[in-house]
Amino acid sequence: IVKTERVAALLARHGARILHRLLNPHNPDTITHGMGAERVAARWALREAAYKASSPFLKFSQIHICGGEDGVPKVVGNGVRFCGSISHDGGMAAAVVIAFKE
């Protein structure tokens, strides 16, 4: 669960640079710039949920959130397949993820 206002403050302070750190530090081209705090918070919650679901197989730095062709965020991690769901409402974003070791 991630507070949208916390993400809004990070975006205001650091701009688009923070997206790389929160969502995908290794491939910045896959991040959609101009996302609002609510969407960024939802994707950050997705990355955290993926980390918790895949532990101890992956480190947090090995999990990335990428934008799919259809606009749906994708979770990418080496050797692990993910299925997840995100939601945001009332200033909070939440995600649930199931990880399958390949």
C-alpha positions as CSV (number, residue, x, y, z in Angstrom):
1,I,0.0,0.0,0.0
2,V,1.4,3.4,-1.0
3,K,0.1,6.8,-0.1
4,T,-0.6,8.9,-3.3
5,E,0.4,12.2,-1.4
6,R,3.8,10.7,-0.6
7,V,4.4,10.0,-4.3
8,A,3.1,13.5,-5.3
9,A,5.7,15.0,-2.9
10,L,8.5,12.9,-4.4
11,L,7.4,13.9,-8.0
12,A,7.3,17.6,-7.0
13,R,10.8,17.4,-5.3
14,H,12.6,15.2,-7.9
15,G,10.5,15.3,-11.1
16,A,10.6,12.4,-13.6
17,R,14.0,11.2,-12.3
18,I,12.3,9.5,-9.4
19,L,10.3,7.3,-11.8
20,H,13.5,5.5,-12.7
21,R,14.3,4.7,-9.1
22,L,10.8,3.7,-8.1
23,L,9.8,1.7,-11.1
24,N,12.6,0.7,-13.5
25,P,16.1,1.8,-12.8
26,H,17.7,-0.2,-15.5
27,N,15.6,0.7,-18.5
28,P,14.2,4.2,-18.4
29,D,12.7,4.1,-21.9
30,T,9.9,1.8,-20.6
31,I,8.6,4.4,-18.2
32,T,5.7,6.6,-19.3
33,H,6.6,10.2,-18.3
34,G,3.7,12.5,-17.4
35,M,2.0,9.9,-15.2
36,G,0.2,11.4,-12.3
37,A,1.0,10.5,-8.7
38,E,-1.9,8.1,-8.5
39,R,-0.6,5.9,-11.4
40,V,3.0,6.1,-10.1
41,A,1.8,5.1,-6.6
42,A,-0.1,2.1,-8.0
43,R,3.0,0.9,-10.0
44,W,5.3,1.4,-7.0
45,A,2.8,-0.7,-4.9
46,L,3.0,-3.3,-7.7
47,R,6.8,-3.5,-7.6
48,E,6.8,-3.8,-3.8
49,A,4.2,-6.6,-3.9
50,A,6.2,-8.4,-6.6
51,Y,9.3,-8.2,-4.4
52,K,7.4,-9.7,-1.4
53,A,5.9,-12.4,-3.6
54,S,9.2,-13.4,-5.2
55,S,11.4,-13.3,-2.1
56,P,13.9,-14.9,-1.6
57,F,14.4,-15.6,-5.4
58,L,14.8,-11.9,-6.4
59,K,16.2,-8.8,-4.9
60,F,14.2,-5.5,-5.1
61,S,16.7,-4.2,-7.7
62,Q,15.9,-7.1,-10.0
63,I,12.2,-6.3,-10.3
64,H,11.1,-3.8,-12.8
65,I,7.8,-2.2,-13.8
66,C,7.4,-1.7,-17.5
67,G,4.6,-0.2,-19.6
68,G,3.1,-2.8,-21.9
69,E,1.9,-2.1,-25.4
70,D,-1.7,-2.1,-24.2
71,G,-0.8,0.4,-21.4
72,V,-1.1,-2.2,-18.7
73,P,1.9,-2.3,-16.4
74,K,4.0,-5.4,-16.6
75,V,6.2,-6.8,-13.8
76,V,9.6,-8.2,-15.1
77,G,12.0,-10.3,-13.0
78,N,14.6,-12.8,-14.1
79,G,13.3,-16.4,-13.8
80,V,10.0,-15.4,-12.2
81,R,6.6,-14.9,-13.9
82,F,4.1,-12.6,-12.2
83,C,0.4,-12.1,-12.1
84,G,-0.9,-9.1,-10.3
85,S,-3.6,-6.6,-9.8
86,I,-3.5,-2.9,-8.8
87,S,-6.0,-0.5,-7.5
88,H,-6.1,3.1,-6.3
89,D,-8.7,5.1,-4.5
90,G,-9.0,7.6,-1.6
91,G,-5.4,8.6,-1.7
92,M,-4.0,5.1,-1.5
93,A,-2.7,2.6,-4.0
94,A,-2.5,-1.1,-3.4
95,A,-1.3,-4.2,-5.3
96,V,-1.5,-7.9,-5.0
97,V,1.0,-10.2,-6.8
98,I,1.5,-13.9,-7.3
99,A,5.0,-15.0,-8.4
100,F,5.7,-18.3,-10.2
101,K,9.3,-19.5,-10.3
102,E,10.1,-20.6,-13.8
